[in-house]
Amino acid sequence: LSQGMRELVRTDHPLLSAAANHFFDLDGGKKFRAAMVLLVAKAANCNHQENIIRLAEIVEMIHTASLFHDDVIDGAMTRRG
């Protein structure tokens, strides 16, 4: 999933590229939400593997964006949850 997510955020802008690379260099998260998407698709016997993987990547990126928002944009001391 990490490689697909890296491709989704690829950019020629140096600052945005550096930020994305920093995130992926630290990548070690559980990816629980992405795993749930994959497991539900398997349980539902869904045969659109490429679309399922893309959906899992998108779900994980939305989650990451919400954490970034809480940590950086809001400057929150704690995360909403």
ZATINU-383807 format. One record per atom (N, C-alpha, C): z negated, x, y; residue in one letter. Coordinates in pm, whole numbers, padded with zeros to 5 digits, always signed. Last residue first. Layout:
# residues N
ZXYA...
***
This chain:
# residues 81
-01861-01106+01180G-01841-01110+01041G-01855-01227+00964G-01811-00842+01418R-01825-00985+01385R-01804-01001+01237R-01998-00539+01437R-01875-00611+01406R-01906-00757+01378R-02174-00407+01720T-02168-00453+01582T-02036-00527+01564T-02113-00327+01971M-02207-00242+01898M-02209-00281+01750M-01783-00338+02105A-01897-00405+02043A-01985-00304+01967A-01563-00294+02257G-01673-00201+02269G-01800-00256+02206G-01333-00439+02248D-01454-00508+02292D-01570-00412+02318D-01164-00221+02168I-01129-00310+02278I-01254-00379+02335I-01311-00090+01953V-01255-00021+02069V-01234-00113+02188V-01426-00261+01758D-01479-00126+01783D-01436-00070+01918D-01276-00499+01760D-01422-00502+01776D-01476-00367+01819D-01017-00393+01719H-01047-00476+01836H-01197-00477+01863H-01044-00269+01473F-01011-00189+01590F-01047-00265+01717F-01083-00497+01317L-01189-00397+01327L-01168-00309+01449L-00835-00621+01351S-00956-00691+01397S-01073-00595+01409S-00667-00432+01234A-00653-00460+01377A-00777-00532+01430A-00749-00455+00968T-00772-00330+01041T-00764-00352+01191T-00654-00716+00916H-00797-00685+00905H-00830-00559+00985H-00381-00671+00948I-00449-00767+01035I-00599-00741+01033I-00338-00490+00738M-00318-00446+00877M-00384-00541+00975M-00386-00651+00516E-00473-00535+00540E-00459-00486+00684E-00176-00832+00542V-00314-00881+00545V-00409-00766+00577V+00042-00656+00509I+00023-00727+00636I-00120-00777+00649I+00009-00578+00241E+00008-00478+00349E-00022-00543+00483E+00039-00825+00113A-00087-00753+00101A-00100-00647+00211A+00309-00877+00179L+00204-00966+00228L+00067-00896+00222L+00430-00669+00033R+00443-00672+00179R+00335-00761+00240R+00365-00751-00226I+00314-00624-00176I+00321-00621-00024I+00510-00989-00233I+00364-00992-00251I+00303-00863-00195I+00773-00904-00212N+00716-00988-00107N+00564-00991-00114N+00796-00760-00453E+00818-00693-00325E+00757-00773-00210E+00744-00961-00653Q+00657-00845-00636Q+00672-00778-00499Q+00761-01245-00727H+00824-01186-00609H+00745-01062-00567H+00647-01402-00923N+00739-01296-00964N+00810-01227-00848N+00326-01522-00995C+00431-01508-00895C+00516-01386-00928C+00107-01622-01137N+00229-01582-01208N+00349-01574-01114N-00131-01656-01021A-00035-01766-01001A+00099-01736-01068A-00248-01415-01075A-00304-01534-01138A-00209-01652-01129A-00093-01254-00904K-00086-01234-01048K-00137-01357-01123K-00174-01355-00658A-00033-01364-00695A-00016-01347-00846A-00443-01283-00669V-00407-01426-00663V-00261-01444-00704V-00418-01001-00668L-00478-01071-00783L-00444-01219-00785L-00299-00951-00417L-00231-00911-00540L-00286-00985-00663L-00499-01053-00247V-00362-01107-00241V-00290-01075-00372V-00712-00883-00318M-00722-01027-00344M-00583-01092-00342M-00618-00638-00222A-00637-00656-00366A-00646-00803-00402A-00633-00691+00051A-00502-00668-00011A-00510-00687-00163A-00909-00708+00077R-00825-00825+00108R-00687-00811+00046R-00993-00446+00006F-01037-00563-00071F-00945-00682-00048F-00959-00180+00077K-00843-00269+00073K-00873-00394-00012K-01143+00022+00112K-01142-00050-00014K-01017-00134-00033K-01021+00324+00272G-01085+00193+00266G-01066+00125+00132G-00913+00546+00337G-00997+00556+00220G-01069+00424+00199G-00753+00723+00583D-00743+00610+00489D-00826+00636+00365D-00730+00910+00771L-00867+00871+00736L-00870+00764+00627L-00460+00918+00802D-00525+01040+00754D-00668+01011+00710D-00414+00670+00916F-00376+00690+00776F-00434+00819+00718F-00517+00710+01178F-00569+00604+01091F-00538+00633+00945F-00352+00921+01263H-00497+00940+01255H-00558+00835+01162H-00103+00795+01266N-00126+00905+01173N-00276+00931+01156N-00148+00613+01475A-00120+00563+01340A-00147+00673+01237A-00182+00793+01689A-00290+00700+01653A-00271+00648+01510A+00067+00921+01692A-00055+01000+01668A-00171+00909+01625A+00231+00703+01758S+00250+00772+01631S+00126+00853+01595S+00141+00646+02013L+00123+00547+01908L+00138+00610+01770L+00220+00886+02140L+00079+00845+02138L+00053+00744+02027L+00507+00899+02099P+00415+01003+02051P+00269+00960+02042P+00718+00661+01964H+00628+00686+02076H+00520+00784+02032H+00856+00594+01744D+00896+00719+01808D+00805+00755+01925D+00680+00466+01457T+00728+00455+01593T+00770+00592+01644T+00556+00269+01188R+00631+00388+01232R+00691+00365+01371R+00427+00061+01071V+00383+00101+01206V+00455+00226+01257V+00546+00033+00821L+00542-00081+00912L+00508-00041+01054L+00493+00277+00698E+00630+00246+00738E+00635+00129+00836E+00223+00244+00649R+00265+00354+00737R+00408+00327+00787R+00233+00041+00463M+00172+00014+00593M+00214+00122+00693M+00350+00180+00251G+00419+00066+00310G+00364+00032+00448G+00144+00365+00200Q+00276+00412+00242Q+00356+00299+00306Q-00068+00196+00122S-00079+00278+00243S+00056+00327+00292S+00000+00081-00120L+00000+00000+00000L+00000+00085+00126L
***
